[in-house]
Amino acid sequence: MGRLNVLERLGSAEEEAEEISPWWFDTEHARAFVEGETDWDGSNDVYRTTGSQWDSESLWVTASCKYALHFTSRQQGVSERVTELDVKQAVDWLIRNGTDVEEHVAKLPSEVLDEYRSRQG
């Protein structure tokens, strides 16, 4: 894939997204990649995190342990974008995606595993 440019940061429920200095990362040197999962709705594969058959998301963990959500769409006129997440938002995404975090344990930063496990009870 090459290089992805991160141009925005997702705000939490309590705060607005803050402006960031754009940055980029090399996908070939990323620490982890988690592809968006789909479920069959009887007619189409629908992405769990977007609820759409057309729009997908995947999560990248960069070599420097930043979290980048990569949104793509097969709809004409909808732009691809990459958004920075914090660790809690990344874990929220992993849970919505139905990701088996333990399967990715060797590649994910310990802060992700700690946050995920804290939510498991």
C-alpha positions as CSV (number, residue, x, y, z in Angstrom):
1,M,0.0,0.0,0.0
2,G,2.8,2.5,0.8
3,R,2.1,5.7,2.6
4,L,-1.1,7.0,4.3
5,N,-1.6,10.6,5.3
6,V,-3.4,11.3,8.6
7,L,-5.2,14.6,8.4
8,E,-7.6,14.6,11.4
9,R,-8.1,13.3,14.9
10,L,-11.3,11.9,16.2
11,G,-12.7,13.7,19.3
12,S,-14.0,11.7,22.2
13,A,-17.7,12.0,23.4
14,E,-16.6,14.7,25.9
15,E,-14.5,16.8,23.7
16,E,-14.4,18.1,20.2
17,A,-11.7,16.8,17.8
18,E,-8.6,19.0,18.1
19,E,-6.6,20.1,15.2
20,I,-3.4,18.2,14.5
21,S,-0.4,18.7,12.3
22,P,-0.9,16.3,9.4
23,W,1.4,13.3,9.5
24,W,2.0,10.2,7.5
25,F,3.1,6.6,8.1
26,D,4.5,3.8,5.9
27,T,2.1,0.9,5.9
28,E,4.9,-1.6,5.1
29,H,6.5,-0.8,8.4
30,A,3.3,-0.7,10.5
31,R,3.2,-2.7,13.7
32,A,-0.3,-4.1,13.1
33,F,-3.2,-4.0,10.6
34,V,-6.8,-5.1,11.5
35,E,-9.2,-5.4,8.6
36,G,-12.8,-4.5,9.0
37,E,-15.0,-7.6,9.5
38,T,-18.3,-8.1,7.7
39,D,-21.6,-10.0,8.4
40,W,-23.9,-11.4,5.8
41,D,-27.3,-9.7,6.0
42,G,-29.0,-12.1,3.6
43,S,-28.2,-10.0,0.5
44,N,-24.8,-8.3,1.1
45,D,-21.7,-8.3,3.2
46,V,-22.1,-5.4,5.6
47,Y,-19.2,-3.9,7.5
48,R,-19.6,-4.1,11.3
49,T,-18.1,-0.8,12.1
50,T,-19.9,1.3,9.4
51,G,-23.1,-0.7,9.0
52,S,-22.7,-0.3,5.2
53,Q,-22.0,-2.6,2.3
54,W,-20.1,0.2,0.6
55,D,-18.0,1.9,3.3
56,S,-15.3,0.0,5.1
57,E,-12.8,0.8,7.9
58,S,-9.5,-0.8,8.9
59,L,-7.2,0.0,11.8
60,W,-3.5,0.5,11.6
61,V,-1.0,0.6,14.4
62,T,2.0,2.5,13.2
63,A,5.6,1.6,14.0
64,S,5.6,4.4,16.6
65,C,2.4,3.0,18.1
66,K,-0.1,5.6,16.9
67,Y,-3.6,4.5,15.9
68,A,-4.9,5.3,12.4
69,L,-8.4,4.5,11.2
70,H,-8.5,4.1,7.4
71,F,-12.0,4.7,5.9
72,T,-12.6,3.8,2.3
73,S,-15.8,3.8,0.2
74,R,-17.0,2.3,-3.0
75,Q,-19.5,5.1,-3.4
76,Q,-18.8,7.7,-6.1
77,G,-17.8,11.0,-4.6
78,V,-17.0,9.8,-1.1
79,S,-13.4,10.4,-0.2
80,E,-10.9,8.1,1.5
81,R,-9.7,9.4,4.8
82,V,-7.3,8.4,7.6
83,T,-8.1,9.6,11.2
84,E,-5.9,9.4,14.3
85,L,-7.5,7.7,17.3
86,D,-6.5,7.5,20.9
87,V,-6.1,4.1,22.6
88,K,-9.7,4.1,24.0
89,Q,-11.1,4.9,20.6
90,A,-9.0,2.2,19.0
91,V,-10.2,-0.4,21.5
92,D,-13.8,0.8,20.9
93,W,-13.3,0.1,17.2
94,L,-11.7,-3.3,17.9
95,I,-14.7,-4.3,20.0
96,R,-17.3,-3.0,17.4
97,N,-15.4,-4.9,14.8
98,G,-15.5,-8.1,16.8
99,T,-11.7,-8.5,16.6
100,D,-10.2,-11.3,18.6
101,V,-7.6,-9.1,20.3
102,E,-5.8,-12.0,21.9
103,E,-5.1,-13.3,18.3
104,H,-3.2,-10.0,17.7
105,V,-1.5,-9.9,21.1
106,A,2.1,-10.1,19.6
107,K,1.5,-7.1,17.4
108,L,-0.6,-4.7,19.5
109,P,0.9,-2.3,22.1
110,S,0.5,-3.3,25.7
111,E,-1.8,-0.2,26.3
112,V,-4.3,-1.6,23.9
113,L,-4.3,-5.0,25.6
114,D,-4.6,-3.5,29.0
115,E,-7.5,-1.3,28.0
116,Y,-9.2,-4.2,26.2
117,R,-8.8,-6.6,29.2
118,S,-10.0,-4.0,31.6
119,R,-13.3,-3.9,29.7
120,Q,-13.7,-7.7,29.8
121,G,-14.5,-7.7,33.5
